[in-house]
Amino acid sequence: MKKALNTILQYVIFLGLGIWIIYHMITSLKPDQREDLLGAIQSVNLWFLVPIFIAGFFSHFFRALRWRLLLEPMNMHPGIANTTFAVLIGYVMNLVLPRAGEVAKCTVLAKYEKVPAHKMVGTIVSERAFDLLCLVVIAAAAFSIEAHVISDYVSALTKSIHDKIMRHTLVLFLILAGLLALTIATILVYRRHKETKVGHFMREMSHGILSIIHMKKRWQFLGYTVLIWAMYTLQIYLGFLSLHDTHHLSISVALVVLVYGAVGMIITPGGIGAYTFLVAEILGAYAISEISAQAFGWIAWAAQTGILIVLGISSLLLIQLYNRNRNVETAVDRK
């Protein structure tokens, strides 16, 4: 009961933070700027929503295929359709209540594929651990590629003046130093809290990553991982193309926006408020006007959230129909 109350309290607090961010963003604009923002959003080329939707679907489809690889060593071989439906249902449940989706997708798959739900929980931890590692690697790569812009952005925020070469060196040094500090801090925290819940969680994460490294189909797993993040990046890049003021931005900029957006998704439930704010902030580093940057942030967030809602609700309906027909076909075959 206490754990449930803590979860609800955390959800309310971070949802409140997201709503406050939205309120702050809107109220900080003048009336004419709000009209410009609405006009910028309405100017989006709607035809790009089609390939964005397709890329969004395939990002989840590849995630379902990757999850099946993690289930194979436990002698679980769920069908592709049910696994995909379960993943999509899990995502839409996460919009309602963070982390509820992870439980939901295991429960749904267990119901329709007759596999034990509790045995699948470890694979969820493995996926989270590996995706976190991927996000760190992508952030390091993206910030290194875009160092000439990011360093200028950091300099503007801190109001410091550096030589261009020094700025590049500083950014790369900070990235490497940050990764090293994170590694050392993780080791120290684990040693100090080895027998606590924190230590147990860190141990599970490390076991999850190691299980992926030593799995038989690890190259196939890595291939699906690349495809997942490629689809995420493609959605952002197509979003750039859909707006006049952002159509010139490159794939490497899409990677930077992807990282900022991912952080926003972590901060507040479904990224509400935080996603738009952080994406708009980093686009400002690329000389995108405040209005256009916010417009892109809202469009990107709405598109991704809309995709999850449409696919998630559709999956809730289709999974029942699919399995009803499958059961009928099985019964006919037995006769």
JOTADA-V206178 format. One line per field, one symbol per residue. ss: DSSP state (A for helix, B for strand, O for the rest). phi: phi as a letter, one per 30 degrees, with the letter a starting at -180 (. if undefined). psi: psi as a letter, one per 40 degrees, with the letter a starting at -180 (. if undefined). A space follows every 50 residues. Layout:
ss->???
phi->???
psi->???
This chain:
ss->OAAAAAAAAAAAAAAAAAAAAAAAAAAOOOAAAAAAAAAAAAOOOOOAAA AAAAAAAAAAAAAAAAAAAAAAOOOOOOOAAAAAAAAAAAAAAAAAOOOA AAAAAAAAAAAAAOOOOAAAAAAAAAAAAAAAAAAAAAAAAAAAAOAAAA AAAAAAAAOOOOOAAAAAAAAAAAAAAAAAAAAAAAAAAAAAOOOOAAAA AAAAAAAAAAAAAOOOOAAAAAAAAAAAAAAAAAAAAAAAAAOOOOOOOO AAAAAAAAAAAAAAAAAOAAAOOAAAAAAAAAAAAAOOOAAAAAAAAAAA AAAAAAAAAAAAAAAAAAAAAAAAAAAAAAAAAAO
phi->.dddddddddddddddddddddddddddcdeddddddddddddddddddd dddddddddddddddddedddedcicbdddddddedddddddddddbeid dddddddddddcchbddddddddddddddddddddddddddddddcedcd dddddddchccbdeddddddddddddddddddddddddddddceccdddd dddddddddddddcddcddddddddedddddedddddddeddcddbdddc dddddddedddddddddbeiieiddddddddddddcideeddddededdd dddddddddddddddeddddddddddddddddddd
psi->dddddddddddddddddddddddddddeiidddddddddddeeihddedd dddddddddddddddddddddddefhgiidddddddddddddddddhhed dddddddddddeefihddeedddddddddddddddddddddddddfdddd dddddddefihiidddddddddddddddddddddddddddddfdeidddd dddddddddddddeidfddddddddddddddddddddddddeideeeeii dddddddddddddddddiheehddddddddddddeffhiddddddddddd dddddddddddddddddddddddddddddddddd.
